[in-house]
Amino acid sequence: MPRTSNKQRKLHIKKGDMVMLNKTITSASSAGEDREKGYVGKVLRVFPERERAIVEGVNMRIYHEKPSQQNQSGGRVEREAPVHVSNLNPVDENGDPTRVGRKRIEDPETGKGRWVRYAKTTGQELDD
């Protein structure tokens, strides 16, 4: 049954997670390096509505920027471009890629519960 009240998309990765590529990502520019399957990087930003994420050092592109206050000369700037989240797997405490599950835990002091993500391989909680 489709969601009726909360239409927010849940992703298996969050900003700050360490993720591993499960597919080789090639860069369009000749200056950028290809990132092979198995590369581990940190998630810098997540776009849940587009199901994409920016990972440090992955999918480098050259952007042409106009001069501005911060960049007075303008010119060509190399930055990361978004990657689809299906190409990323979170890394567990052992450094292995893992699938993500969700479980509800109760706080003994307040009695309130919250949902946390956990690694299916080790059972370790991914959320702090």
C-alpha positions as CSV (number, residue, x, y, z in Angstrom):
1,M,0.0,0.0,0.0
2,P,1.5,3.4,-0.9
3,R,2.3,6.0,1.7
4,T,-0.5,8.5,2.2
5,S,0.6,10.8,4.9
6,N,4.4,10.9,5.0
7,K,5.7,11.0,1.4
8,Q,9.4,11.5,2.5
9,R,11.8,9.1,0.8
10,K,14.0,7.1,3.1
11,L,17.5,6.4,1.9
12,H,20.0,4.0,3.3
13,I,22.8,6.6,3.4
14,K,23.1,9.9,5.2
15,K,25.5,12.8,5.2
16,G,28.8,11.9,6.9
17,D,28.5,8.1,6.2
18,M,31.5,6.2,4.9
19,V,30.3,4.4,1.7
20,M,31.9,2.0,-0.8
21,L,31.3,2.1,-4.5
22,N,29.7,-1.0,-5.9
23,K,30.2,0.1,-9.5
24,T,33.1,1.8,-11.3
25,I,32.4,5.5,-11.9
26,T,34.1,7.1,-14.8
27,S,34.8,10.8,-15.0
28,A,34.0,12.9,-18.1
29,S,37.0,15.1,-17.9
30,S,40.5,13.9,-18.9
31,A,42.0,15.4,-15.7
32,G,39.7,13.4,-13.4
33,E,40.5,9.9,-12.2
34,D,38.2,7.0,-12.6
35,R,37.0,5.6,-9.2
36,E,37.0,1.8,-9.3
37,K,34.6,-0.5,-7.6
38,G,35.6,-0.8,-3.9
39,Y,36.6,2.9,-3.4
40,V,35.6,4.2,0.0
41,G,34.7,7.8,0.5
42,K,32.7,10.1,2.8
43,V,29.2,11.4,1.8
44,L,29.2,15.2,1.6
45,R,25.6,15.8,0.7
46,V,22.4,13.8,0.0
47,F,19.5,14.7,-2.4
48,P,16.6,12.4,-1.3
49,E,14.2,13.8,-3.8
50,R,16.5,12.8,-6.7
51,E,17.9,9.7,-4.9
52,R,21.5,11.0,-5.4
53,A,24.5,11.8,-3.2
54,I,27.8,13.6,-3.5
55,V,30.8,11.5,-2.4
56,E,34.2,12.9,-1.7
57,G,36.5,12.3,-4.7
58,V,34.0,10.5,-6.8
59,N,32.5,11.6,-10.2
60,M,34.7,14.7,-10.6
61,R,33.5,17.1,-13.2
62,I,34.8,20.5,-14.5
63,Y,32.4,23.4,-14.0
64,H,32.8,26.8,-15.7
65,E,32.1,29.5,-13.2
66,K,31.6,33.2,-13.7
67,P,33.7,35.6,-11.6
68,S,32.1,36.3,-8.2
69,Q,33.1,37.8,-4.9
70,Q,34.5,34.5,-3.6
71,N,36.2,33.5,-7.0
72,Q,37.3,36.8,-8.5
73,S,38.9,35.3,-11.6
74,G,36.2,32.7,-12.3
75,G,37.3,29.9,-14.7
76,R,37.2,26.2,-14.6
77,V,36.6,24.5,-11.2
78,E,36.8,20.8,-10.6
79,R,34.0,19.5,-8.3
80,E,32.2,16.3,-7.4
81,A,28.9,15.6,-9.2
82,P,26.1,13.5,-7.7
83,V,26.0,9.7,-7.9
84,H,22.9,7.6,-7.7
85,V,22.5,6.0,-4.3
86,S,22.1,2.5,-5.8
87,N,25.8,2.6,-6.6
88,L,26.7,3.1,-2.9
89,N,26.8,0.8,0.1
90,P,27.5,1.9,3.7
91,V,30.6,0.5,5.3
92,D,30.4,-1.3,8.7
93,E,33.0,-1.2,11.5
94,N,35.2,-3.9,9.7
95,G,35.4,-1.8,6.5
96,D,33.1,-4.2,4.6
97,P,30.1,-3.0,2.5
98,T,26.8,-3.8,4.2
99,R,23.1,-3.6,3.7
100,V,21.0,-1.5,6.0
101,G,18.1,-2.4,8.2
102,R,16.0,-0.2,10.5
103,K,14.9,-1.1,14.1
104,R,13.1,0.8,16.8
105,I,14.9,1.2,20.1
106,E,13.5,2.5,23.4
107,D,15.2,5.1,25.5
108,P,15.1,3.8,29.1
109,E,15.3,7.3,30.7
110,T,12.5,9.0,28.8
111,G,10.5,5.9,27.6
112,K,10.4,7.3,24.0
113,G,11.4,5.3,21.0
114,R,13.3,6.2,17.9
115,W,14.3,4.5,14.7
116,V,18.0,3.7,14.0
117,R,19.8,2.2,11.0
118,Y,22.0,-0.8,11.6
119,A,24.4,-2.9,9.6
120,K,23.0,-6.2,8.5
121,T,26.4,-7.9,8.6
122,T,27.5,-7.0,12.1
123,G,24.3,-5.6,13.7
124,Q,26.2,-2.4,14.7
125,E,24.1,0.8,14.8
126,L,25.1,3.2,12.0
127,D,23.3,6.2,13.6
128,D,24.9,7.9,16.6
